[in-house]
Amino acid sequence: MRVTVVRLASALLSLGLCAAPLPSFAQDRSPWLPPPALEQPVAPLPPPGVARPEAQPPPRSPLPPLLTRPLSLPAGVVTLQWGAGFAYSTLGSLGFSRSNGGLGLSFDLSAGLGKHLQLDFGTGLRFSTLLAADRYGRVFRDDVFQTGNRFIGNPWLKLRYSFLDDGSQPFSVGVEALLQAPIAEASAWSVGVGVPLQLALPSARLRIEGGMFMQFVLSEGATIRNVLNVPVRLLLGVSQGFAVGIVSGVQLGNAFRSDATEPNVQLGLVLRGRVSASVEISGQAMLPAVSPAGLDAYGFGLALTHRVR
């Protein structure tokens, strides 16, 4: 009887093993194990003797367009302008001589401090004490007066804030403040305020720049206590990277005073060209003043503007 029970148990055990499902060996892994790590693609190695290419830095943003550039530089943008100016006058001479001609160099640094906010610094060098020739090298920049007549011109700082300057409309306006330090002898501190304006019409390839600027000399003994400047520049786009135009304006000393000087009306030609994405060259030729007629002075300037950041 005992042998029969043992045999019956063995038979039942064998039957249960045969009926139980066998583990599937078709599955690669158990569902309780973490999934296998995916193989990462490996970049192919360059051929022997060929250097692995290095990651290139992102390209520098170009200078603003010639005709549609804003009144103030974008935040973080820094430009440097080097200019050379030459002035010549025939007053008191029958021809050219060193006494009535002069050469000067200008230096202007501009930086976008924030949205619509720009800071400018400028000064100049003169190789003749006559005519302050460095001012002719500041092409497409509004005149700064009372810079002295020494080798180093009085440096100045200018802060500009622009309105309506997001490119959504053709008209832009701004406000600016100027501070000038007296380095040259017989000069004084001066301050200035201004309202720059511009109208950009790219469909007509036209840009108009202007405004009204007033500079005050902080000295009771100065002959000229203030200068009113109303410049106008008309720029016509010849191509995408080249434009020509006319510059004019009226300058008046001791404005709104009884001892005001006769208005000085100027006229000249300007041009601006794109050399590369970050370099521009510009020039101007200023003719003798339209008024007063006796102010027989010529001015020529050439400037190179480079985006350094």
Secondary structure, 3 states (H helix, E strand, C coil): CHHHHHHHHHHHHHHHHHHCCCCCCCCCCCCCCCCCCCCCCCCCCCCCCCCCCCCCCCCCCCCCCCCCCCCCCCCCCEEEEEEEEEEEECCCCCCCCHHHEEEEEEEEEEEEEECCEEEEEEEEEECCCCCCHHHHHCCCCCCCCCCCCCCECCCEEEEEEEECCCCCCCEEEEEEEEEECCCCCCCCCEEEEEEEEEEEEHHHCEEEEEEEEEEEECCCCCCCCEEEEEEEEEEEEEECCEEEEEEEEEEEECCCCCCCCCCEEEEEEEEEEEEECCEEEEEEEECCCCECCCCCEEEEEEEEEEECC
